[in-house]
């Protein structure tokens, strides 16, 4: 089962912080020169993107946590993330 970021970050404060991390993760830190509607469109697209292990690892590092602990805190199984299938 693939999950989206809107399933993981459910509170507004979490969503804002996660979207800021996403902008940093994708090297899109500047908001100058884009309209409010474009910014909101980007945020909406982010929330409805399938969640990836790489981005969640980035968030965990930013929060100073191991990935497993970060995912547990958010109620997410690492195996449900894109690229999160554990190898035997």
Secondary structure, 3 states (H helix, E strand, C coil): CCCEHHHHCCCHHHHHHHHHHHHHHCCCCCCCCCCHHHHHHHHHHHHCCECEHHHHHHHHHHCCCCHHHHHHHHCCCHHHCECCCCCC
